[in-house]
Amino acid sequence: MITLRPSQERGYADHGWLKSFHSFSFAGYHDPAHMGWGNLRVINEDRIAPGKGFGTHGHRDMEIISYVMSGALAHKDSLGNVQTIQPGEVQRMSAGRGVQHSEFNHAATDTHFLQIWIEPHVQGIAPGYEQKMFTDADKQGRLRLVASPDGADGSVTLHADARLYAGLLNAGQTASLALDGVTKAYVHLVRGELVVNGLTLHTGDAALLADEAALTLRDAVDAEVLVFALAD
């Protein structure tokens, strides 16, 4: 089964300094039909204005991934990490039994990024941090594993039953992924156009898959895509 989640049906919040689309219920946006998909709980597409950001705040028992498309995201946390996340980098913060952090845009233009939350398979662990670069060449014409439970293929390590792939596909390029043993998958199209198992997606659209044997991406037009293989 495959279901389209159109971009325009997502929740939206405009705080002036922050403009945010919510794929799933978050903060003031509540939709009982979209509370998450498997153990994927949040995908927020955020744009932070120059000189603005999220002040210090706390999280616990959640795997949090930041994926920057443009600009730069300054991160500071109670673990002592002070980092800047650039386009192409994947940051994983395990909130565990509790962590405080802030995120800020020091650039002269908007910072555009995805904030992703995945429910962990274990709670109360020591919080942790990891950040790695995956270049366009790493992702061109294929699905590159960027986050996984075992850190396979140089991916960041998640304390969750989930794998995250990133891909860049142009005209004539296809990519596929076997979903053996994967009950649910989620495809988020960051930009461009793409056909997913016969379903056409445009920028910001998503496809929710359940009990599919495989995933096939084709007919791409300047596409940047994230694919989640998830626990039920």
C-alpha positions in Angstrom: 0.0 0.0 0.0 1.3 3.5 -0.9 -0.4 6.8 0.1 0.4 10.3 -1.0 0.9 13.1 1.6 0.7 16.3 -0.5 2.9 19.2 0.6 0.1 21.6 0.8 -1.8 19.5 3.3 1.0 19.7 5.9 0.6 21.9 8.9 2.1 25.4 8.7 3.3 28.0 11.2 4.7 31.5 10.5 6.4 33.0 13.5 8.0 35.8 11.5 11.6 34.7 12.2 10.6 31.0 11.6 8.5 29.5 8.9 7.8 25.8 9.4 5.9 23.1 7.6 4.9 20.1 9.8 4.5 16.7 8.2 3.1 15.3 11.4 1.3 16.8 14.4 3.6 19.2 16.2 3.1 22.1 18.6 0.0 24.0 17.6 -0.7 21.7 14.6 -2.8 18.7 15.5 -4.1 16.1 13.1 -5.1 12.7 14.5 -4.6 11.2 11.0 -1.0 12.3 11.0 0.7 11.6 14.3 3.7 9.9 12.8 4.5 6.9 10.6 6.0 3.9 12.4 8.6 5.3 14.8 9.1 8.4 12.7 7.5 11.2 14.8 8.5 14.6 13.3 9.6 16.0 10.0 9.6 19.8 10.2 10.8 21.8 7.2 12.1 25.0 8.8 13.4 28.3 7.5 15.1 30.5 10.1 15.7 34.2 9.3 19.2 35.7 9.6 20.2 36.5 13.1 17.5 34.4 14.7 17.1 30.9 16.1 15.8 28.5 18.8 17.0 29.5 22.3 18.2 26.9 24.7 15.6 24.2 25.3 15.5 20.6 26.4 14.7 17.2 24.9 14.7 13.6 26.2 14.3 10.1 24.8 14.3 11.0 21.2 16.7 10.6 18.2 16.9 14.0 16.5 18.4 14.5 13.1 19.1 17.8 11.4 19.5 17.9 7.6 20.5 21.3 6.2 19.6 22.2 2.6 20.9 25.8 2.5 22.5 28.3 4.8 24.2 27.1 8.0 22.8 26.0 11.4 24.8 26.8 14.5 24.4 24.2 17.3 25.4 24.4 20.9 24.5 21.8 23.6 24.9 20.9 27.2 27.3 18.1 26.2 29.9 20.7 25.2 29.3 20.5 21.4 29.6 23.7 19.5 29.2 23.0 15.8 28.0 24.5 12.6 25.9 22.2 10.3 26.4 22.8 6.6 24.5 21.6 3.6 25.2 17.9 3.0 25.9 17.2 6.7 23.8 15.0 8.8 23.7 15.7 12.6 22.3 13.2 15.0 21.6 14.1 18.6 20.5 11.4 21.0 18.5 13.2 23.7 18.5 10.2 26.0 17.9 11.0 29.6 18.1 14.7 28.9 20.0 17.3 26.9 19.8 21.1 26.4 20.6 22.7 23.1 20.2 25.8 20.9 20.1 26.3 17.2 20.9 29.6 15.5 21.3 31.1 12.1 24.3 33.4 12.0 24.3 33.6 8.2 23.1 36.6 6.1 20.4 34.6 4.4 17.7 32.1 5.6 18.8 28.7 6.8 16.6 26.0 5.4 16.7 22.6 7.1 14.7 19.5 8.1 14.3 18.7 11.8 13.5 15.0 12.1 12.6 13.1 15.3 12.6 9.3 15.5 11.5 7.4 18.6 14.4 5.3 20.1 14.3 1.6 20.9 15.8 2.3 24.3 15.2 5.0 26.8 17.2 6.7 29.5 20.6 6.4 27.8 23.4 8.9 28.1 22.8 11.7 25.5 25.1 11.7 22.5 26.1 13.6 19.4 27.4 12.8 15.9 27.8 14.8 12.7 29.1 13.6 9.3 29.3 15.0 5.8 27.8 13.2 2.8 28.8 15.0 -0.5 26.6 15.3 -3.6 28.9 12.7 -5.2 28.1 10.3 -2.4 24.3 10.6 -3.1 24.2 11.2 -6.9 22.2 8.6 -8.7 21.6 6.3 -5.7 20.3 6.1 -2.2 23.1 6.6 0.2 22.7 5.3 3.8 23.2 8.2 6.1 21.8 7.0 9.4 21.3 3.4 10.8 21.2 1.4 14.0 24.7 0.0 13.4 26.5 2.9 11.8 26.8 0.8 8.6 28.7 2.2 5.6 29.9 5.2 7.5 26.4 6.4 8.5 25.6 8.1 11.7 24.4 5.7 14.4 20.8 5.8 15.6 19.5 4.3 18.8 16.3 3.4 16.9 15.0 0.7 14.5 15.3 2.9 11.5 17.5 3.5 8.5 17.7 6.8 6.6 18.9 7.1 3.0 19.5 10.3 1.0 19.6 10.5 -2.8 20.1 13.0 -5.7 18.5 11.9 -8.9 18.3 13.5 -12.3 16.6 12.6 -15.6 17.3 9.0 -16.6 18.5 7.9 -13.2 16.7 5.4 -11.1 17.2 3.9 -7.6 15.7 1.0 -5.8 15.7 -0.3 -2.3 14.6 -3.8 -1.0 12.2 -3.5 1.9 12.5 -7.1 3.2 11.4 -7.2 6.8 10.5 -3.4 6.7 6.9 -2.9 7.7 6.8 0.8 6.9 8.7 3.2 4.8 8.4 6.9 4.2 9.7 9.0 1.2 10.1 12.7 1.6 10.9 14.7 -1.5 13.0 17.6 -0.5 12.9 19.2 -4.0 12.2 18.4 -7.6 9.9 15.7 -9.1 10.0 11.9 -8.7 7.9 8.8 -9.3 7.8 6.4 -6.3 6.3 3.0 -7.0 4.1 4.6 -9.7 3.1 7.6 -7.5 4.3 11.0 -8.7 5.7 13.4 -6.0 6.6 17.1 -6.2 8.6 19.3 -3.9 7.5 18.8 -0.3 5.3 15.8 -1.0 5.7 12.5 0.8 4.8 8.8 0.2 3.8 6.5 3.0 4.4 2.9 2.3 3.2 -0.2 4.2 3.9 -3.8 3.5 5.7 -3.0 0.2 8.4 -5.5 -1.0 10.6 -2.9 -2.6 10.9 0.8 -3.4 11.6 2.1 -6.9 12.4 5.8 -7.7 12.3 6.9 -11.3 11.4 9.7 -13.8 13.3 12.2 -11.6 13.6 15.9 -12.3 16.4 17.5 -10.2 15.3 15.5 -7.2 16.6 15.4 -3.7 15.0 12.7 -1.6 15.1 11.1 1.8 13.9 7.5 2.4 13.1 6.1 5.8 12.9 2.4 6.5 11.1 2.1 9.7 9.9 -0.1 12.6 6.1 -0.4 12.9 
